Amino acid sequence: MAHPKSSILIQKNVEVIWNAITNDESFSEWYAPGSKWSIPKLEVGSKANFTLMPNV
């Protein structure tokens, strides 16, 4: 089964975005607190894996 693809446009400084997606705590805080994520390879075109956890 193919996983759906999505994209977003974030209008922020490149360094801010890079830190947000490569730092565990920053990414979880920004995207969905308490959710699990991983980016196996930090390179252009790589896929990120998310497990969206329920919140209150």
Secondary structure as UniProt FT lines:
FT   HELIX           14..22
FT   HELIX           24..31
FT   TURN            33..34
FT   STRAND          36..38
FT   TURN            44..45
FT   STRAND          49..51
//
